[in-house]
């Protein structure tokens, strides 16, 4: 035994100081029960009124020498002795630096799923109208992370829909509108698929999964469709589209079985694109009906809103639990002060 200890000591002394430190940290890590920062956040969200049994590692350096560092309001703060930085469970999430408690956010999530207006959300949650608007887009920015990880399989339908360019809420002194001005609700001034229309290619399957995003202005080209569809559909899936020629190359590049519905017909054999057309109808009903139109710079967020609230197949309670678990813990660095300064045309 003494010989083995002597060998280990010699091997340890042959390491550099940095390697010795990392080795000792790894031994210390194994001897203590340590939560990852992600699991720690989940524990706080689900059991906010119960004490945490395990310590957590530092979100900045992943160190385990973490101690409690007082409270800010009702929120427990921690400090890492390795890097000297402080943090709370809300670091890098939409809850960071919020002045409202977690229960207010959960109440807002219920209003969010019920598609209540901003004014109604503000009344129920006792927050200002400006805060209700910012919270909506912080939640939707977090849901963008969920959409970025979605892939579809099986029978996948695809089609594009169009929205008129909207600069709703944009102040004239800060932005020059690149088209003829008109009253809200009027049709565009140029006939056909002009640059005054925003193209939104969408893909959906029959299991309630969907992806949609702004690709370009006017009629889409192959590269515009590829920006939205590439790597989003699993190989071997059945890709059902209309007669737009660009979909053929997308199907070949993604190794998909392509079913193309001829122009002037509504189906090809037993295949059709009714599901994606219903998806478009629900999306426009929500944007034009529930929200009375939205600015183009926020359109991608409302597409994700429709994907999660209207199209996804699940009960209201399960959606609410999934929403809270995801948006309160996923990394999202959106700052409230930056939301209204997004590009007016996000392409």
CORLINQUI-V28914 format. One record per pair of residues at least 4 apart in sequence whose ideal C-beta (glycine too) atoms are under 6 Angstrom apart, sorted by the first residue. I is the first residue (numbers start at 1). GAP is how many residues later the second one is. D is the distance in whole Angstrom. If there is no record, write none. Layout:
<<I	GAP	D> <I	GAP	D>>
//
This chain:
<<15	4	4> <15	5	5> <29	35	6> <33	21	5> <34	21	6> <34	23	6> <34	30	5> <35	4	5> <35	5	5> <35	19	4> <35	21	4> <37	19	6> <37	20	6> <37	22	4> <40	16	4> <41	48	5> <41	288	4> <42	287	6> <43	4	6> <43	9	6> <44	4	6> <44	45	4> <45	283	5> <48	54	5> <55	11	6> <57	5	5> <57	7	5> <58	5	4> <58	8	6> <58	22	4> <59	28	6> <59	32	5> <60	23	5> <60	25	5> <61	21	6> <61	22	4> <63	17	5> <63	19	3> <65	16	4> <65	17	5> <66	12	5> <66	14	5> <67	12	6> <69	8	4> <69	9	6> <69	10	4> <69	17	6> <70	7	6> <71	5	6> <72	5	6> <75	13	5> <77	9	6> <77	11	5> <78	9	6> <79	7	5> <80	5	6> <87	4	4> <90	5	4> <90	6	5> <91	5	6> <92	239	5> <94	44	4> <94	48	6> <94	238	5> <95	233	6> <100	4	4> <104	21	6> <107	18	5> <108	17	5> <108	27	6> <109	214	5> <109	215	6> <111	5	4> <111	10	4> <111	13	6> <113	196	6> <113	206	6> <113	207	6> <115	175	5> <116	4	4> <116	5	5> <118	11	6> <118	14	4> <118	15	5> <121	4	6> <121	11	5> <122	5	5> <122	7	5> <122	10	4> <127	4	4> <127	5	6> <134	202	4> <134	205	6> <137	164	6> <137	202	5> <138	196	5> <139	188	5> <140	161	4> <140	164	6> <140	165	6> <141	191	6> <141	193	4> <142	185	4> <142	188	5> <142	190	4> <143	161	5> <143	165	6> <144	160	6> <145	185	5> <146	180	6> <147	157	5> <150	61	6> <151	81	6> <151	83	6> <152	4	5> <152	51	6> <152	53	5> <152	57	5> <152	81	5> <153	81	4> <153	84	5> <154	51	5> <155	51	6> <155	83	5> <156	47	6> <156	49	5> <156	77	5> <156	81	5> <156	83	6> <157	47	6> <157	83	5> <157	116	5> <157	118	5> <157	119	4> <158	45	5> <158	83	5> <159	83	6> <159	114	5> <159	117	5> <160	39	5> <160	41	5> <160	60	6> <161	39	5> <161	119	4> <162	35	4> <162	37	6> <163	35	5> <164	24	5> <165	31	5> <165	131	5> <166	127	6> <166	129	5> <166	130	5> <167	10	6> <167	177	6> <168	125	6> <168	127	4> <169	126	5> <170	5	5> <175	169	6> <177	4	6> <179	17	6> <180	9	5> <182	4	4> <188	8	4> <190	4	4> <190	6	6> <193	4	6> <193	25	5> <193	26	4> <194	24	6> <195	22	5> <195	23	5> <198	16	6> <198	98	6> <199	16	5> <199	17	5> <199	21	5> <200	12	6> <200	14	6> <201	14	5> <201	24	5> <201	27	4> <202	10	4> <202	74	6> <203	8	5> <203	26	6> <204	6	4> <204	71	6> <204	72	5> <204	75	5> <205	4	5> <208	104	5> <208	105	3> <210	97	5> <210	101	5> <211	21	5> <212	91	4> <213	15	5> <213	87	6> <214	85	6> <214	86	6> <214	132	6> <214	133	6> <215	5	6> <215	9	4> <215	12	5> <215	13	5> <216	4	6> <216	8	4> <216	131	6> <220	4	4> <220	5	5> <222	24	4> <222	27	5> <225	4	6> <225	21	5> <225	25	5> <226	4	5> <226	24	6> <229	21	5> <233	4	5> <233	21	6> <235	20	4> <237	19	6> <238	19	5> <239	12	5> <239	17	4> <239	19	5> <240	19	5> <240	31	5> <240	33	6> <241	6	4> <242	19	5> <243	19	6> <243	20	4> <251	5	4> <251	7	4> <259	9	6> <259	12	5> <261	4	6> <261	7	5> <267	5	4> <273	4	6> <279	32	6> <282	28	5> <283	23	5> <284	4	6> <285	4	5> <286	4	5> <286	20	6> <287	4	6> <287	7	6> <287	15	6> <294	4	5> <294	8	5> <297	45	5> <297	47	5> <297	49	6> <305	4	6> <306	4	5> <307	4	5> <308	4	5> <314	4	5> <314	5	5> <323	4	6> <324	4	6> <326	4	6>>
//
